[in-house]
């Protein structure tokens, strides 16, 4: 009888320990979330959106541990132009000159390391893959119970997106497109 009680206590302790340290996936609501991009050139800038295909955070005991996000590159949308100009720029961004969506329909961000900076801010290290090129990036993530947000600056030239880049082509003048583009990310879960 004592053996059965001890076995029951031991089994209960193991189960409670396992439950207490279980990592859970916190799925992102892709319809309620938004990613807005801004690309700049010598003569101005353009803005638009891109949709998430999927995304989740790994959370343990309310603490952020990691996550993974897939962007739908086929959804690149220009929001500051209309008509033919809008369609022309969207087509160009989707072409091999830029993101080559026919061969690279998705991009991926995988969080590899997280450190808490304050009650609502995490320092994040992640691997970003665009056009089969993967490079580490760092950013701060604002974290709330049902949402997260961040601002990212990405150097497109690291991902073989070189069109109009003064880093690779000389004498572009007013046609130079800056290598860095910005993302404003607002996630809901």
N, C-alpha and C positions, 0 to 999 in steps of 0.2 A: 504494500500500500504506500509506504514511504517512497519507494522507487517511482511509482506512478505520479505522486504529488510532485516530486522533484523533476520528473520528466515534463510534467505540465507547466511548472514554473519556468523551466528552461526554455520550452517551446514558446511560451508567452513572451519571455524576454527577447528571444530572437525575432519574433514577429513584430513586436513593438519597436525594436531597434531598427529593423528593416523599414517599417513604415515611417519612422521619424526621419530617416535620411534618404527617402525616396526622391529621386529627381523626377520632376514632371515637366511635360511639354506644355507651354502656354501658347496656344495657336493664335496667330495674328488674324484679325478679321480683314481680309484683303479688300473687301468692298468698302469698308469704312476707313481704310488707311490711305495715305497719299504720299507720293514721291514727286516733288517738283524739281526740275532742273533749270539751270541758267548757264548758258554758254556765252562767252564774251569774245568780241573781236575789236580791232582797232576802231572801227566806226560805230560800235554799239554793242547790242546784246540781243539774245533771243531766249525765250522761256518756254517751258512746256511741262508735260507730265509723262510719267511712265508707270505702268501698273505692276504690282507684285503678282507673281504667279502663285507663290506660297511663302510661308514664313512662320517661324516659331522661336520662342525663347526657351532655354532650359533653366528651370528654377528649382531650388532646393531650400526648404524652410523660408520661403519668401525672398531668398537672395538670388540674384541673377548669376548664372554660371556660364552661359553660352547661348548659342542660337545659330540659325541658318535661314537665309532668305534667298529666294530666286526671283529675279526680275524678268518680266516678259518684254524682251527687246522689240518684239513686233508691235507693241502698243505705244511706241514713241509718238508723242503728240506735241505739236507746236501750238501754243496758246496765244502768242502775241501777233500772229498773222492770220489773214483770212484768204479765202479764194485760192487762186492759182499759186500765189506766193507761199501760202501755207502748205499746199500739196507738194510743191517743188522742194521746199526745205525738208519736209518729212521724208520724201523719197530719197533725198540726198543723205540724210542721217541714217536711213536704213540700208543704204548701198554699201559696197565694199570700201568706198572712200572713208566711211566712218565706222559704223558698227556691224556691217555685213550680216544682217539678220537672216539671210537665206541659209548661211552656214553656221550662224551663231544666234539662234533665236532666244537664248536666255543668257543671263549673267548671274553670278552667284556670290554672296557674301557669307562667310563662315566665321563666326566669332571664335577665337582661339584662346583668349585670355581676358579676364575681367577683374577690375579692382574697384572697390567702393571708395569714392572720393568724399562723399557727403551722404546725407539721408536720401537725397533724390538724384544723385549723379554718380555714374560709373565711368571709369576710364576703360575704354575698350580697344583691344587689338584684334584685328580680323584679317582674313585673307579674302581679297576681292579678285574674282575672275571675270574678265571681259575678253572676248575673242580668244579663248583658250590660254590667255596670259594671266598668271596669278601673282599678285604682289601684296605684301602686308600694308595695312593702313591703320591709323589710330584716330580715335575721336572720343568725345565725351557724349554720353547718352543720358538724357534726363528720363528718369524712371518714376512712374506713378502706378497706382493699383491697377488701372485699366488702360494705360497708355504709355507710350514712350516716344521720345523725339530726339532728333539730332540734326546737325548740319555737317556735311562732309564736303571737302574739296578734293577732287580727284584729278591727277595728272594723266590725261588721256594718252600722252605720248608713250607712257610705260606699257600701254595695252595695244600697241600697234595701230593707234588711231592717229594718223599723222597728217591728214589732209589740211593744208593751209597753215601748218605749224612752222613758226619761225625758227624752231629748234632743228628742223630738218631741211628747210628750203630757204634760199636766199632771195632777196629782192622782191618779197611779197608786198611790201608797202602797206597800203590800206586794206589789202586782202588777207592780212595776217589774222588768224584765229588763235586766241590764246590757248595754251595747253591745258590749263586748269579749268574745270567746270565744277559748278556747285550743285549739291543736292540738299533739299530740305525734306526731311523724312518725318512724317507723323503717323505713328502706328497705334491702332486700337485693338484691344483684345477683350 
